[in-house]
Amino acid sequence: MPITVRGTKVTLWHTQSGPNAQLLNKIVLDFNKSQSSYTIAPEYKGNYNDLYQANLAAINAGQPVTLSVAYENQVAAFYSSGLVVAWDEYMNNSQIGLSAADKADFFPAFLELGKFPQFGNKFLTFPFAKSLELMWYDADMVKQAGFDKPPATWGDFKTQMLKINKTVSPAWEFSADASRFATWVFSRGGDLISPDGKTLTIDTPEAEEAMALLAEAAKAKAVRAPQGYQSETDFEQQKTVFYQDSSAARSYILADLKKAGKTFNWTAEMPPVGKTGQTPRSDLYGGNVCLFKTSADAQRGAWAFMKYFSDTKQTAAWALGTGYVPLRKSATETPAYRQFLAENPRNSVAIDGLKYPGNTGEPKVAAWQQVRDILQSMLQSVMAGTAQPKQALAEVNQKANNVMKTS
Amino acid sequence: MALTASSLFPSRPVVSSVRRRKYWRTTVLAYAFLLPSIILIATFHLFSIAFAFYISLFNWKVIKGAFLGFTNYQVILGSGDFRAALATTAWYSLFTVIPSMAFAFFAAILLSRPIKGLSFYRTLFFVPYVTSSVAAAAVWRTLFRTDGIFSSLWKWIGVPSPQWLNEPRGIFLLLLQPLGIHLPHWAVGPSLAMVCIAIMSIWYSQGFDVVVFLAGMTSIPKELYEAARLDGASEWQVIRFLTWPLLLPTTFFILVISVIGSFKAFNQIYIMTNGGPAGTTTTVSLLVYNEAFRYGHLGYASALAFLLFGIILGLTLVQFRVVGRSARTISG
């Protein structure tokens, strides 16, 4: 995007492409026009991994950008190396920070997500493109199988999934990814890390229950975890009934079905819970923005932009245009968003889901990327029947904590 | 004045000086022409290699940390992940190099015959090699999807389709289990996913191997074939006792290049499985990539890269000593 620089230039590296990037550029242009002290210059750097590599190169060349999208675990590694600045001094600044009313307006989970307990609860990651993991259902198939509503507990899910598998096989699909595992554990009330952020807790009873279900489903050939976006395609083509993915998948599913001229009753819900009466809980994921140590002026400019970006009007527009969830509650009360929810009632699931207090993100430790790969391998081994759930979890827990010690 | 050689040929020192000047001028000119390449190689290869070695001696995670000496190397040699990746790399090498050379040898024999449309067939074999390996791998990944063409073919035959790139179980296990034969863990072989990648790699490398074999065949004197046929040798005998031995130096060349290539293979594995499922296609190259660019362990990854270089160098030297000597002896 061609930019005329006025005041201090603040580069923003991000991962948004296509219509999302166009919308981001529009928000940036509006911000740049709204004041003359700073110019935000957004640059698309590929996917999250490409962006991480770009950051590694820039850091080692001694020229980090001021603002960059990153995952929490990447930011933990940057902060350990003394490369990033906490947002606290800007957010809590009496003149330029967020007011108490502003903070109360944010969905609480997003303000919690940015805090890193191992670094004295410093707020290191500002929410940017956030979504929530949901369970997507083919409501027609669920009804045909004799169930009047989607499963509320994982026990109900097992019953429905195994019964439906007799007609639609595999009844359950997802892409094998550690985020699925995190959701299974969170939704059963478990956690993946100790409260002090120092020990990973992979082999909990909640995790054992989740892996036992996965192994049983795999044995019954009721589950499949294909590569890439095939599970989404399979769901759209009614080749599977239960499909786990981000709330942001809604816009892609809608677009694909419209393109194919296909209609059926599909919906999404918060993932089932462990026991009846338990509060729903899911994995909050997506990109955040971190603030690299550059110049005091550029850092102030970066904060000015993030404050603008997260304001009601902008976060509502961002959520409407991209399928991500808005960062503030007030965004859902804007006329445009109300109309959107009226026209797309399915999307209210993610918004309602955000109100649950227990939603959380994956461990914010530098070792997490490596542990995610270990977890992914474990899921695939259990599904292939080459690993026993309990033993695999114990091994992964030990391996993950060894990685924690050396990271 | 007595006649001496120097007085008879006074111009000799002059000739020598001219020659010396010419020699220096030629040498300086040669280095001047080489200089741009030397600068490029020194900057982008030699300096990078030296700097990577320097990084490998540090606890370099995101940024430079403490000096570790050779600790990264020691850790890698004791690492289960490294041993597993090395075994995976060895399986990949075995499943690509030998079949690829065998197919290419017989394809080259067919393509050396005066058949109709020879140029077309030769081009057809070479096309994959000039295609982008990333694009080709992306196409093969689609073919191996669980709803792809191979799965459809299996279903059409009436056999349940394998999981192809999603299958972490060993190929020997998958083949023998239905027959009631149970294998110990070490004998299950590479995963089906790895075999799928090997199939793509064989397809991809055919063009190069065939062209080199064909070039080798042109150097075999036609008289030898005529003599063999006059002596009543069958086609198979001609291939077995004439073509094959005389192509041994060519075969050796392809072997060395292919083994090096297989140990460095990255693109097709990254695109088709990204090291999965269950880590069964994580080769050493992919491990280097993951450690460096996904986990930010730059020092550890550099040490891994140097160990991989050492392994490839060692294997190449072994091939030169064992196979190379035999090839030279047999081919005469």
Contacts between the chains, C-beta under 8 A, distances in Angstrom:
chain1	res1	chain2	res2	distance
A	49	B	293	6.9
A	49	B	294	6.2
A	52	B	293	7.2
A	52	B	294	7.4
A	52	B	296	7.5
A	53	B	293	4.9
A	56	B	62	6.6
A	56	B	293	7.2
A	56	B	296	6.2
A	56	B	298	7.3
A	59	B	62	6.3
A	59	B	63	6.3
A	60	B	63	6.8
A	60	B	298	7.9
A	74	B	296	7.7
A	77	B	61	6.8
A	77	B	62	5.3
A	77	B	296	5.6
A	78	B	62	6.5
A	80	B	62	7.8
A	81	B	61	7.4
A	81	B	62	4.7
A	81	B	63	4.8
A	83	B	62	7.1
A	83	B	63	7.2
A	176	B	276	7.4
A	176	B	277	7.3
A	224	B	146	7.0
A	224	B	166	7.7
A	225	B	166	6.9
A	226	B	145	7.1
A	226	B	146	5.4
A	226	B	166	5.9
A	227	B	141	7.4
A	227	B	145	7.6
A	227	B	165	6.3
A	227	B	166	6.6
A	227	B	273	7.5
A	227	B	276	7.8
A	230	B	145	6.2
A	230	B	146	6.9
A	230	B	147	7.1
A	234	B	147	7.5
A	239	B	147	7.6
A	366	B	61	7.8
A	366	B	296	7.7
A	369	B	294	5.8
A	369	B	295	5.6
A	370	B	294	7.8
A	370	B	295	4.9
A	373	B	275	7.7
A	373	B	279	7.7
A	373	B	290	7.1
A	373	B	294	7.7
A	376	B	276	6.8
A	377	B	276	7.1
A	377	B	277	7.8
A	377	B	278	4.6
A	377	B	279	4.5
A	378	B	278	7.8
A	380	B	166	7.6
A	380	B	168	5.5
A	380	B	276	6.2
A	380	B	277	4.1
A	380	B	278	4.0
A	381	B	168	6.3
A	381	B	278	4.4
A	384	B	167	7.0
A	384	B	168	4.8
A	384	B	169	5.5
A	384	B	277	7.2
A	384	B	278	6.7
A	385	B	169	8.0
A	386	B	168	6.3
A	386	B	169	6.2
A	386	B	278	7.0
A	407	B	61	7.4
A	407	B	295	7.8
